[in-house]
């Protein structure tokens, strides 16, 4: 998981689930969390593709609230207001 480059939104890399975005969305909605608002798919190289599940800033805040405090050494992945 990482924050968007210039935004406080969550992006989760999930290239192994590139063909299963509906399944991934259901994982979140089944427990009452927002589904990703977008999936960005890009080529890593000529053979593999990269897939990121992306949430809006507002929905990212809901996910951070759900996750709570970051684990030690992962604080840099949380916005300052959630650490």
MDTraj code that builds the backbone (N, CA, C; nanometers):
import mdtraj as md
import numpy as np

residues = "UNK UNK UNK UNK UNK UNK UNK UNK UNK UNK UNK UNK UNK UNK UNK UNK UNK UNK UNK UNK UNK UNK UNK UNK UNK UNK UNK UNK UNK UNK UNK UNK UNK UNK UNK UNK UNK UNK UNK UNK UNK UNK UNK UNK UNK UNK UNK UNK UNK UNK UNK UNK UNK UNK UNK UNK UNK UNK UNK UNK UNK UNK UNK UNK UNK UNK UNK UNK UNK UNK UNK UNK UNK UNK UNK UNK UNK UNK UNK UNK UNK UNK UNK".split()
xyz = np.array([
    [0.0845, -0.1169, 0.0000],
    [0.0000, 0.0000, 0.0000],
    [0.0884, 0.1223, 0.0000],
    [0.0466, 0.2239, -0.0704],
    [0.1177, 0.3500, -0.0670],
    [0.0195, 0.4620, -0.0933],
    [0.0603, 0.5796, -0.0526],
    [-0.0207, 0.6967, -0.0826],
    [0.0079, 0.7399, -0.2250],
    [-0.0912, 0.8002, -0.2902],
    [-0.0669, 0.8574, -0.4208],
    [0.0437, 0.9614, -0.4108],
    [0.1160, 0.9835, -0.5177],
    [0.2353, 1.0690, -0.5138],
    [0.2108, 1.2053, -0.4511],
    [0.1047, 1.2718, -0.4886],
    [0.0788, 1.4065, -0.4368],
    [-0.0550, 1.4156, -0.3641],
    [-0.1054, 1.3027, -0.3224],
    [-0.2382, 1.3017, -0.2621],
    [-0.2397, 1.2108, -0.1403],
    [-0.3400, 1.2259, -0.0574],
    [-0.3584, 1.1372, 0.0574],
    [-0.4597, 1.0293, 0.0230],
    [-0.4376, 0.9628, -0.0896],
    [-0.5276, 0.8534, -0.1233],
    [-0.4500, 0.7226, -0.1278],
    [-0.5200, 0.6148, -0.0985],
    [-0.4583, 0.4829, -0.0928],
    [-0.4554, 0.4206, -0.2313],
    [-0.3409, 0.3589, -0.2616],
    [-0.3216, 0.2800, -0.3832],
    [-0.2585, 0.1482, -0.3390],
    [-0.3216, 0.0379, -0.3732],
    [-0.2677, -0.0931, -0.3378],
    [-0.2324, -0.1674, -0.4665],
    [-0.1067, -0.2058, -0.4765],
    [-0.0611, -0.2818, -0.5921],
    [-0.1098, -0.4257, -0.5788],
    [-0.1664, -0.4783, -0.6865],
    [-0.2253, -0.6123, -0.6803],
    [-0.2179, -0.6803, -0.8164],
    [-0.0999, -0.6817, -0.8733],
    [-0.0833, -0.7348, -1.0084],
    [-0.1260, -0.8801, -1.0211],
    [-0.1159, -0.9570, -0.9140],
    [-0.1583, -1.0965, -0.9207],
    [-0.3102, -1.1096, -0.9320],
    [-0.3848, -1.0019, -0.9113],
    [-0.5315, -1.0044, -0.9204],
    [-0.5821, -0.9172, -1.0350],
    [-0.4992, -0.8945, -1.1339],
    [-0.5339, -0.8041, -1.2436],
    [-0.6616, -0.8470, -1.3168],
    [-0.6875, -0.9759, -1.3182],
    [-0.8077, -1.0277, -1.3850],
    [-0.9257, -1.0412, -1.2887],
    [-0.9075, -1.0043, -1.1627],
    [-1.0098, -1.0271, -1.0603],
    [-1.0498, -0.8998, -0.9864],
    [-1.0573, -0.7884, -1.0548],
    [-1.0882, -0.6625, -0.9866],
    [-1.2269, -0.6641, -0.9223],
    [-1.3218, -0.7328, -0.9827],
    [-1.4553, -0.7424, -0.9207],
    [-1.4479, -0.8173, -0.7886],
    [-1.3711, -0.9256, -0.7852],
    [-1.3547, -1.0036, -0.6627],
    [-1.2909, -0.9172, -0.5537],
    [-1.1886, -0.8407, -0.5890],
    [-1.1209, -0.7536, -0.4926],
    [-1.2184, -0.6486, -0.4395],
    [-1.2962, -0.5881, -0.5278],
    [-1.3951, -0.4888, -0.4847],
    [-1.4934, -0.5483, -0.3850],
    [-1.5362, -0.6714, -0.4099],
    [-1.6306, -0.7374, -0.3199],
    [-1.5703, -0.7654, -0.1826],
    [-1.4401, -0.7926, -0.1754],
    [-1.3756, -0.8132, -0.0454],
    [-1.3994, -0.6926, 0.0446],
    [-1.3883, -0.5737, -0.0120],
    [-1.4059, -0.4516, 0.0668],
    [-1.5532, -0.4264, 0.0974],
    [-1.6385, -0.4367, -0.0022],
    [-1.7805, -0.4072, 0.0214],
    [-1.8446, -0.5093, 0.1147],
    [-1.7961, -0.6330, 0.1147],
    [-1.8530, -0.7366, 0.2032],
    [-1.8351, -0.7038, 0.3512],
    [-1.7367, -0.6220, 0.3857],
    [-1.7187, -0.5849, 0.5268],
    [-1.7533, -0.4382, 0.5513],
    [-1.8263, -0.3784, 0.4567],
    [-1.8766, -0.2430, 0.4758],
    [-1.7770, -0.1327, 0.4464],
    [-1.6705, -0.1641, 0.3760],
    [-1.5721, -0.0623, 0.3390],
    [-1.5935, -0.0196, 0.1948],
    [-1.5469, 0.1017, 0.1605],
    [-1.5637, 0.1473, 0.0227],
    [-1.4818, 0.0627, -0.0750],
    [-1.5426, 0.0377, -0.1906],
    [-1.4721, -0.0302, -0.2984],
    [-1.3705, 0.0672, -0.3593],
    [-1.2672, 0.0157, -0.4239],
    [-1.1777, 0.1057, -0.4964],
    [-1.2585, 0.1858, -0.5986],
    [-1.2225, 0.3110, -0.6154],
    [-1.2929, 0.3953, -0.7125],
    [-1.2401, 0.3739, -0.8529],
    [-1.1225, 0.3099, -0.8620],
    [-1.0548, 0.2999, -0.9899],
    [-0.9510, 0.1891, -0.9810],
    [-0.9201, 0.1308, -1.0930],
    [-0.8069, 0.0388, -1.1041],
    [-0.7178, 0.0921, -1.2150],
    [-0.5939, 0.1226, -1.1823],
    [-0.5018, 0.1687, -1.2859],
    [-0.4163, 0.0505, -1.3289],
    [-0.4145, 0.0266, -1.4575],
    [-0.3383, -0.0851, -1.5130],
    [-0.2366, -0.0285, -1.6102],
    [-0.1122, -0.0665, -1.5906],
    [-0.0055, -0.0196, -1.6783],
    [0.0933, -0.1327, -1.7018],
    [0.1718, -0.1192, -1.8070],
    [0.2732, -0.2209, -1.8364],
    [0.3965, -0.1966, -1.7525],
    [0.4457, -0.3019, -1.6891],
    [0.5744, -0.2959, -1.6187],
    [0.6880, -0.3101, -1.7185],
    [0.6726, -0.4070, -1.8059],
    [0.7682, -0.4312, -1.9138],
    [0.6918, -0.5018, -2.0248],
    [0.7601, -0.5598, -2.1189],
    [0.6912, -0.6213, -2.2328],
    [0.6128, -0.7469, -2.1949],
    [0.6373, -0.8014, -2.0763],
    [0.5733, -0.9268, -2.0370],
    [0.4677, -0.9081, -1.9284],
    [0.4942, -0.8259, -1.8287],
    [0.4043, -0.8153, -1.7142],
    [0.3332, -0.6800, -1.7083],
    [0.2179, -0.6819, -1.6446],
    [0.1410, -0.5603, -1.6223],
    [0.1338, -0.5332, -1.4728],
    [0.1136, -0.4082, -1.4377],
    [0.0962, -0.3676, -1.2994],
    [-0.0485, -0.3212, -1.2821],
    [-0.1076, -0.3550, -1.1697],
    [-0.2448, -0.3131, -1.1405],
    [-0.2487, -0.2524, -1.0009],
    [-0.3103, -0.1363, -0.9902],
    [-0.3284, -0.0702, -0.8612],
    [-0.4760, -0.0466, -0.8367],
    [-0.5222, -0.0830, -0.7176],
    [-0.6548, -0.0442, -0.6727],
    [-0.6385, 0.0948, -0.6118],
    [-0.7262, 0.1883, -0.6507],
    [-0.7130, 0.3277, -0.6084],
    [-0.8430, 0.3729, -0.5429],
    [-0.8313, 0.4413, -0.4286],
    [-0.9464, 0.4980, -0.3591],
    [-0.9400, 0.6494, -0.3643],
    [-1.0553, 0.7133, -0.3539],
    [-1.0594, 0.8591, -0.3444],
    [-1.0005, 0.9008, -0.2097],
    [-0.9704, 1.0281, -0.1939],
    [-0.9181, 1.0782, -0.0673],
    [-1.0193, 1.0520, 0.0439],
    [-1.1459, 1.0808, 0.0180],
    [-1.2508, 1.0606, 0.1197],
    [-1.2611, 0.9135, 0.1599],
    [-1.2622, 0.8226, 0.0627],
    [-1.2711, 0.6806, 0.0942],
    [-1.1426, 0.6295, 0.1582],
    [-1.0290, 0.6875, 0.1208],
    [-0.9023, 0.6508, 0.1846],
    [-0.9066, 0.6833, 0.3330],
    [-0.9674, 0.7961, 0.3689],
    [-0.9794, 0.8326, 0.5103],
    [-1.0605, 0.7274, 0.5855],
    [-1.1660, 0.6743, 0.5225],
    [-1.2458, 0.5689, 0.5856],
    [-1.1622, 0.4424, 0.6061],
    [-1.0786, 0.4099, 0.5082],
    [-0.9928, 0.2922, 0.5208],
    [-0.8883, 0.3113, 0.6300],
    [-0.8268, 0.4307, 0.6375],
    [-0.7298, 0.4580, 0.7440],
    [-0.7970, 0.4487, 0.8803],
    [-0.9195, 0.5005, 0.8928],
    [-0.9927, 0.4897, 1.0192],
    [-1.0155, 0.3431, 1.0555],
    [-1.0504, 0.2618, 0.9586],
    [-1.0742, 0.1198, 0.9820],
    [-0.9453, 0.0482, 1.0238],
    [-0.8342, 0.0796, 0.9575],
    [-0.7075, 0.0111, 0.9845],
    [-0.6444, 0.0529, 1.1165],
    [-0.6699, 0.1748, 1.1608],
    [-0.6116, 0.2213, 1.2860],
    [-0.4645, 0.2554, 1.2729],
    [-0.3908, 0.2371, 1.3808],
    [-0.2489, 0.2732, 1.3843],
    [-0.1660, 0.1832, 1.2924],
    [-0.0658, 0.2398, 1.2254],
    [0.0212, 0.1566, 1.1420],
    [0.1120, 0.0685, 1.2271],
    [0.1540, -0.0413, 1.1702],
    [0.2510, -0.1279, 1.2362],
    [0.3857, -0.0575, 1.2423],
    [0.4724, -0.0928, 1.3386],
    [0.6046, -0.0307, 1.3460],
    [0.6778, -0.0425, 1.2117],
    [0.7449, 0.0643, 1.1754],
    [0.8223, 0.0764, 1.0515],
    [0.7366, 0.0965, 0.9271],
    [0.6052, 0.1054, 0.9413],
    [0.5195, 0.1329, 0.8278],
    [0.4495, 0.2688, 0.8418],
    [0.4929, 0.3472, 0.9381],
    [0.4310, 0.4774, 0.9616],
    [0.4381, 0.5675, 0.8387],
    [0.5446, 0.5552, 0.7615],
    [0.5633, 0.6421, 0.6447],
    [0.4540, 0.6213, 0.5397],
    [0.3800, 0.5129, 0.5485],
    [0.2737, 0.4867, 0.4526],
    [0.1414, 0.5511, 0.4942],
    [0.1349, 0.6054, 0.6143],
    [0.0140, 0.6694, 0.6663],
    [0.0308, 0.8207, 0.6581],
    [-0.0753, 0.8931, 0.6249],
    [-0.0672, 1.0396, 0.6329],
    [-0.0403, 1.0815, 0.7768],
    [0.0241, 1.1930, 0.7931],
    [0.0621, 1.2394, 0.9258],
    [-0.0544, 1.2434, 1.0232],
    [-0.1726, 1.2832, 0.9771],
    [-0.2863, 1.2955, 1.0700],
    [-0.3384, 1.1606, 1.1195],
    [-0.2914, 1.0494, 1.0620],
    [-0.3370, 0.9164, 1.1046],
    [-0.2288, 0.8399, 1.1801],
    [-0.1144, 0.9008, 1.2058],
    [-0.0079, 0.8310, 1.2774],
    [-0.0213, 0.8521, 1.4256],
])
top = md.Topology()
chain = top.add_chain()
for i, resn in enumerate(residues, 1):
    res = top.add_residue(resn, chain, resSeq=i)
    for name in ("N", "CA", "C"):
        top.add_atom(name, md.element.get_by_symbol(name[0]), res)
traj = md.Trajectory(xyz[None], top)
